[in-house]
Amino acid sequence: MAPAATETTPLQKDKTEREACCRVAMRVRIITAIISLAEGYDIGVVNGAVVLFTGDLGLVPWQVACCLGAFPASVAIAAPMAGKLSDSCGRKPTMMVACILLIIGGLLMAFATRFEMLLLGRMVAGSGTGTGLTAVTAYMAEVAPAHERGFYASLEELFVNVGNVCGYLINFALLGVPHDWRLMLGLGVVPAAIVLLVLLLPYRISGIPESPRYLQKVGRAEEAREVLLELTDGNQEEADSAFAAWLEEAKTEDGMATWGETLKAFGGSHRKSALAGVGCGVLNNFTGIQLMMVTTTSLLVNTGMEPRDAMWTTVWLGVAKMSVMLVVALFLLDSWGRRPLLFSSLSICATAAGIGASGAFYGWGAHWEVAGLGLFVVGYSLGVGPVPWVYMPEALENRFRSKGCSLGICGSRVNGSTHIFLFPLLFPIIGSPGLFLFLVVVNLLGLAYVCCFIPETKGKTLEEIQEIFQDPVDKQALADKQGDKIA
């Protein structure tokens, strides 16, 4: 009889095999980083470019709001559609589609001559990012080794931060040159084109495999076996054992779930895992970080700071955010745990927003607001930034993983889009005190959500994690079913 199938087979083996798997996972992680970099670069570069293209194209406030909000809104719209595409066509083809959309969107923005063309470019680029994020999130959970899943998955948010900083620095480098904002927005095309070429190459040349879990689910057995051999460093016996276990598991499953099955499960039998996984994904932008990263320069200028000083401050805030997230990815996520990081992160963000609100309301000076901003981005980077990329795919069962991740990304970006769209319209009314007070409220709500719905998953296999979310009645029914099968 085949050994019991697990979600992590064959990614939890002896030392030699784990090292082989890590090599594959790191190679995949480097290539897929472009999707996260694209979103981060757009957030960073638009921070400075918005002032330039607003004047050049003669945009009015509502048009600026549409251009800023179009990118995250398109991420939210594309993510659920990408979940279906990822399950039907595969993770790699979906990432190729994402790169093509990023290239088209970047070119449209770079050559925009009017508001409508710029808006279309931002929508297409946002769709590419949403498509890619959905595929990558599910892909890394299926390829990364269980003992380092937190590290590899958390790099998603780290690369977003690297993109932020790159965008800020490009603003400085190109400011004042002919067609500066066009070059700023168009440069995102280059890395996307490089990654597209790599993904188009055959597996044996590129070294980037399709997810073996996906291949097995859709009946591409020989390809799945080939990837398994790569993951197990050519160990035929281990690959055969894992493949036999997967075939045994497949007899009791119906393949990838449809959207109807997914939504029904999330409202019933898998409600707890959906509240944890999808909800944690929504928290990623619910806390207001995208609003802060896009509008930091405007906030600092509003305190009386010179524009160039405000831009440099924004760069250093981005560097601090990236540094903290790197420490979390390397040392804390797989040792400290997901839940403690979320608690600490949301508590710090709420405190930081309170400091900023007090400084703005009582007129204590710009340095109090800068301190609030700095502490906020550091607190975010400690947990709410990296943890959702690990927790979403962990909490969701294999059949529902891709679509569930897409829902989390969609909800997160709906929040980000709403925040960014409303900022140019409401900021003149509520000012800095109102903005910081809003951040206090949403972070306290996030803290309450973690307390109620998000259990710890550190160090557990994907299969063990699913047991956490099962009701006692469901566990007993499953045990009875397995007993009947053995009998």
C-alpha positions in Angstrom: 0.0 0.0 0.0 1.3 3.5 -0.9 2.5 5.6 2.0 0.1 8.3 3.3 0.1 11.3 1.0 1.0 14.6 2.4 0.9 18.1 1.0 4.7 18.4 1.5 5.8 15.2 -0.2 8.6 15.1 -1.3 9.7 18.4 0.1 10.5 17.1 3.6 13.3 14.7 3.2 16.8 14.1 4.5 19.6 16.7 4.4 20.8 16.1 0.8 17.3 16.1 -0.6 16.3 19.2 1.3 19.4 21.0 -0.1 18.4 20.0 -3.6 14.9 21.2 -3.1 16.1 24.5 -1.7 18.2 25.1 -4.8 15.1 24.7 -7.0 13.0 26.8 -4.7 15.6 29.6 -4.6 15.9 29.5 -8.4 12.2 29.8 -8.8 12.0 32.5 -6.1 14.5 34.7 -7.9 12.7 34.5 -11.2 9.2 35.0 -9.8 10.4 38.0 -7.8 9.7 40.3 -10.8 5.9 40.1 -10.1 6.4 41.5 -6.6 9.0 44.0 -7.8 6.6 45.3 -10.4 4.0 46.2 -7.8 6.6 47.7 -5.5 8.2 49.7 -8.3 4.9 51.2 -9.4 4.0 52.2 -5.8 7.5 53.8 -5.4 7.9 55.5 -8.8 4.3 56.9 -8.8 5.1 58.6 -5.5 7.3 61.1 -7.5 5.9 60.7 -11.0 2.4 61.8 -10.1 3.5 65.4 -9.6 5.1 65.4 -13.0 2.5 63.8 -15.2 -0.3 65.7 -13.4 1.2 69.0 -14.7 2.3 67.6 -18.1 -1.1 66.1 -18.9 -3.1 68.8 -17.1 -5.0 66.4 -14.8 -7.6 67.5 -12.3 -7.9 66.0 -8.8 -10.5 63.3 -9.7 -8.3 62.2 -12.6 -5.3 61.9 -10.4 -7.3 59.8 -7.9 -8.4 57.5 -10.8 -4.8 57.1 -12.0 -3.5 56.3 -8.5 -6.4 53.9 -7.6 -6.5 52.2 -11.0 -3.4 50.0 -10.3 -4.5 48.3 -7.1 -8.1 48.2 -8.3 -6.9 46.2 -11.4 -4.9 43.9 -9.1 -8.1 43.2 -7.2 -10.1 42.5 -10.4 -7.4 40.3 -12.0 -6.6 38.2 -9.0 -9.8 36.1 -8.9 -9.6 35.6 -12.7 -6.0 34.5 -12.4 -7.0 31.9 -9.8 -9.1 30.1 -12.5 -6.4 30.6 -15.1 -3.7 29.2 -12.8 -5.7 26.1 -12.0 -6.7 25.4 -15.7 -3.5 26.4 -17.5 -0.8 26.1 -14.9 1.4 28.3 -12.7 4.0 29.1 -15.3 1.7 30.0 -18.2 -0.2 32.3 -15.8 3.1 34.1 -14.9 3.9 34.5 -18.6 0.5 36.2 -19.1 1.4 38.4 -16.1 4.7 39.5 -17.7 3.0 40.3 -21.1 0.4 42.5 -19.3 3.2 44.3 -17.4 5.0 45.0 -20.6 1.9 46.3 -22.4 0.9 48.4 -19.4 4.4 49.9 -19.0 4.5 50.9 -22.7 1.1 52.5 -22.6 2.0 54.6 -19.6 5.4 55.6 -21.1 3.8 56.8 -24.3 0.6 58.2 -22.8 -0.5 61.6 -24.4 -3.8 61.9 -22.5 -5.5 60.9 -19.3 -7.4 57.9 -20.9 -4.2 56.3 -22.2 -2.4 56.7 -18.9 -5.3 55.2 -17.1 -5.5 52.3 -19.4 -1.8 51.6 -19.0 -2.1 51.6 -15.2 -5.1 49.2 -15.4 -3.2 46.8 -17.7 -0.1 46.9 -15.5 -2.2 46.3 -12.4 -3.9 43.3 -14.1 -0.5 41.9 -14.8 0.5 42.3 -11.2 -2.7 40.7 -9.8 -2.3 37.8 -12.2 1.3 37.2 -11.2 0.8 37.5 -7.5 -1.9 34.9 -7.5 0.1 32.4 -9.4 3.3 33.0 -7.5 1.7 32.7 -4.1 0.3 29.2 -4.8 3.4 28.2 -6.7 5.9 28.9 -3.9 3.8 27.0 -1.3 3.9 23.9 -3.6 7.6 24.1 -4.5 9.3 25.4 -1.3 10.4 23.0 1.4 8.2 22.8 4.4 10.9 23.7 6.9 11.7 26.9 5.0 8.3 27.8 3.6 8.0 30.9 5.7 11.3 32.2 4.4 10.5 31.7 0.7 6.9 32.9 0.9 7.7 36.0 3.0 10.2 37.1 0.3 7.1 38.2 -1.7 6.6 41.3 0.4 10.4 41.9 0.7 10.6 42.2 -3.1 7.7 44.6 -3.0 9.8 46.7 -0.7 12.9 46.4 -3.0 10.6 47.6 -5.8 9.5 50.6 -3.6 13.1 51.7 -3.0 14.0 51.2 -6.7 11.1 53.4 -7.7 12.1 56.1 -5.2 15.7 56.1 -6.4 14.7 56.2 -10.1 12.6 59.3 -9.3 15.8 61.0 -8.1 17.9 59.7 -10.9 15.6 60.8 -13.7 14.1 64.0 -12.2 14.6 66.9 -14.6 15.7 64.9 -17.6 13.6 65.1 -20.8 10.5 62.9 -20.6 11.4 62.1 -17.0 8.0 60.6 -15.8 7.7 58.6 -19.0 11.0 57.0 -18.4 10.2 56.4 -14.8 7.0 54.5 -15.6 8.3 52.7 -18.6 11.4 51.2 -17.0 9.3 48.5 -15.4 9.0 46.9 -18.9 12.7 45.8 -18.9 12.7 43.2 -16.1 9.3 41.8 -17.1 10.6 41.2 -20.6 13.6 39.3 -19.3 11.5 37.1 -17.1 9.1 36.4 -19.9 12.0 35.1 -22.0 13.2 32.9 -19.2 9.8 31.4 -18.7 9.4 30.7 -22.4 12.5 28.6 -22.4 12.1 24.8 -22.0 12.3 23.5 -18.5 15.7 21.8 -19.0 17.2 25.1 -20.1 15.5 27.5 -17.8 15.5 25.3 -14.7 12.1 26.6 -13.8 9.6 23.7 -13.4 5.9 23.7 -13.3 4.4 22.8 -9.9 4.5 19.0 -9.6 1.3 19.1 -7.5 -0.5 20.9 -10.3 0.9 18.6 -13.0 -0.2 15.5 -11.1 -3.7 17.0 -10.5 -4.3 17.6 -14.2 -3.1 14.2 -15.3 0.4 15.1 -16.6 2.0 12.3 -14.8 5.3 12.0 -16.6 6.0 15.7 -16.3 5.2 15.6 -12.6 7.6 12.6 -12.2 10.3 14.6 -14.0 9.9 17.6 -11.6 9.9 15.2 -8.6 13.2 13.8 -9.7 14.6 17.3 -9.8 13.2 18.1 -6.3 14.7 14.9 -4.9 18.1 15.4 -6.6 17.5 12.4 -8.9 16.5 9.9 -6.2 14.3 7.5 -8.3 13.1 5.6 -5.2 12.0 8.7 -3.4 10.3 10.1 -6.5 8.4 6.9 -7.1 7.3 6.7 -3.5 6.0 10.3 -3.6 4.3 9.8 -6.9 2.6 6.6 -5.7 1.3 8.5 -2.6 -0.1 11.3 -4.8 -1.8 8.8 -7.0 -3.4 7.2 -4.0 -4.5 10.6 -2.8 -6.0 11.4 -6.2 -8.5 8.5 -5.9 -10.3 10.4 -3.2 -10.2 13.9 -4.7 -11.9 15.5 -7.7 -9.0 17.7 -8.9 -9.0 21.5 -8.7 -12.2 22.9 -7.3 -14.4 25.2 -9.4 -15.3 28.7 -8.2 -18.7 27.4 -7.2 -17.2 24.6 -5.1 -14.7 27.0 -3.6 -17.2 29.5 -2.4 -19.5 26.8 -1.1 -16.7 25.2 0.9 -15.5 28.6 2.2 -19.0 29.3 3.5 -19.4 25.8 5.0 -16.9 23.0 5.6 -13.8 25.2 5.1 -15.1 28.4 6.7 -12.4 28.4 9.4 -9.5 28.1 7.0 -11.1 30.7 4.7 -11.5 33.2 7.6 -7.8 32.6 8.5 -6.2 32.4 5.1 -8.2 34.8 3.0 -8.7 37.1 6.0 -5.0 37.3 6.6 -4.4 38.1 3.0 -6.9 41.0 3.2 -5.0 42.4 6.3 -2.0 43.0 4.1 -3.4 46.2 2.7 -6.3 46.7 5.2 -3.9 48.4 7.6 -3.4 51.4 5.2 0.2 50.7 4.1 -0.3 51.3 0.4 -1.9 54.6 1.2 1.2 55.5 3.3 3.7 54.4 0.7 2.0 56.2 -2.2 1.3 59.5 -0.4 4.3 59.8 2.0 5.9 62.6 0.0 2.7 64.5 0.0 2.2 64.1 3.7 5.7 65.3 4.5 5.4 68.3 2.2 2.1 69.1 4.0 4.1 69.3 7.3 6.3 72.0 5.9 9.2 69.9 4.7 10.9 70.8 1.4 9.9 68.5 -1.5 13.4 67.2 -2.1 13.9 66.5 1.7 10.5 64.8 1.7 11.6 62.6 -1.2 14.8 61.6 0.6 12.9 60.9 3.8 10.7 58.6 1.8 13.7 56.7 0.4 15.0 56.1 3.9 11.6 55.0 5.2 11.6 52.5 2.3 15.1 51.3 3.2 14.1 50.9 6.8 11.0 48.9 5.8 13.0 46.7 3.6 15.7 46.0 6.2 13.2 45.0 8.9 11.4 42.7 6.5 14.7 41.0 5.5 15.4 40.3 9.2 11.9 38.9 9.7 12.3 36.6 6.6 15.7 35.3 7.6 15.4 34.9 11.4 11.8 35.2 12.7 9.1 33.7 10.5 10.2 30.1 10.8 11.3 30.4 14.5 9.1 32.9 16.2 5.9 32.1 14.4 3.1 33.8 12.4 0.7 34.8 15.1 3.2 36.6 17.5 4.5 38.6 14.5 1.0 39.7 13.5 0.3 40.7 17.1 3.5 42.8 17.4 3.1 44.3 14.0 -0.5 45.5 14.4 0.2 46.8 17.9 3.2 48.8 16.7 1.3 50.2 13.7 -1.6 51.4 15.9 0.8 53.0 18.4 2.7 54.7 15.6 -0.5 56.1 14.0 -1.5 57.4 17.5 1.9 59.2 17.7 1.4 60.7 14.3 -2.2 61.8 15.1 -1.1 63.4 18.4 1.7 65.3 16.7 -0.5 66.6 13.9 -3.5 67.4 16.1 -1.5 69.3 18.9 1.0 70.9 16.5 4.0 69.3 18.1 6.0 69.7 14.9 6.8 67.7 11.7 9.3 65.5 13.5 6.5 63.8 15.4 4.6 63.0 12.2 7.9 61.7 10.6 8.4 59.5 13.7 4.9 58.2 13.4 5.5 57.4 9.7 8.8 55.7 10.4 7.5 53.5 13.3 4.4 52.6 11.2 6.4 51.2 8.2 8.7 49.4 10.6 5.8 47.9 12.5 4.1 46.8 9.2 7.3 45.2 8.0 7.5 43.1 11.2 4.4 41.1 10.5 1.4 42.4 8.4 3.7 42.8 5.4 5.4 39.3 5.1 3.1 37.0 7.1 0.1 37.0 4.8 2.2 35.6 1.9 3.1 32.7 4.0 -0.2 32.2 5.8 -2.6 32.4 2.9 -1.3 29.3 1.0 -0.6 27.5 4.3 -4.2 27.8 5.6 -5.9 26.8 2.4 -6.3 23.2 1.2 -4.7 22.2 -2.1 -7.9 22.1 -4.1 -8.8 25.6 -3.1 -5.4 27.2 -2.7 -5.1 29.2 -5.9 -8.6 30.6 -5.8 -8.4 31.3 -2.1 -5.1 33.2 -2.5 -6.7 35.2 -5.3 -9.6 36.2 -3.0 -7.1 37.3 -0.3 -5.1 39.4 -2.8 -8.3 40.8 -4.3 -9.6 41.9 -0.9 -6.3 43.4 0.0 -6.0 45.4 -3.2 -9.7 46.6 -3.0 -8.7 48.1 0.4 -5.6 49.7 -1.1 -7.4 51.0 -4.1 -10.2 52.5 -2.0 -7.7 54.2 0.3 -5.7 55.7 -2.6 -8.7 56.8 -4.5 -10.2 58.6 -1.5 -7.0 60.3 -0.4 -6.8 63.2 -2.9 -10.5 63.9 -2.2 -10.6 63.6 1.6 -7.2 64.8 2.7 -7.9 68.5 2.2 -10.9 68.0 4.6 -9.5 65.7 7.3 -5.8 66.6 7.1 -3.0 64.6 8.8 -4.8 64.2 12.1 -7.8 62.5 10.4 -5.6 60.3 8.3 -3.5 59.0 11.3 -6.7 58.5 13.3 -8.1 56.3 10.5 -4.9 54.2 10.7 -5.3 53.7 14.4 -8.8 52.4 14.0 -8.1 50.0 11.1 -5.0 48.5 12.9 -6.9 47.9 16.1 -9.6 46.1 14.1 -6.9 44.0 12.4 -5.6 43.1 15.9 -9.0 42.0 17.0 -9.3 39.8 13.8 -6.0 38.1 14.5 -7.1 37.3 18.0 -10.4 35.7 16.9 -9.6 33.9 13.6 -5.9 33.3 13.0 -4.3 30.3 14.8 -0.5 29.6 14.7 0.8 27.3 11.9 4.6 27.5 12.5 6.5 24.3 11.8 3.5 22.3 10.6 3.1 20.5 7.3 0.3 21.7 5.0 -1.7 18.6 5.9 -1.2 19.1 9.7 -2.4 22.7 9.2 -5.7 21.6 7.7 -6.4 19.5 10.8 -6.3 22.7 12.9 -9.3 24.1 10.9 -11.4 20.9 11.0 -14.3 20.7 13.4 -14.2 17.7 15.7 -17.2 16.2 13.9 -15.4 16.6 10.5 -12.3 14.9 12.0 -14.3 12.0 13.2 -16.1 11.6 9.9 -12.8 11.6 8.1 -11.3 9.0 10.4 -14.4 6.8 9.9 -14.0 7.1 6.2 -10.4 6.2 6.3 -11.2 3.2 8.6 -13.9 1.9 6.1 -11.4 2.2 3.3 -8.8 0.2 5.1 -11.3 -2.5 6.1 
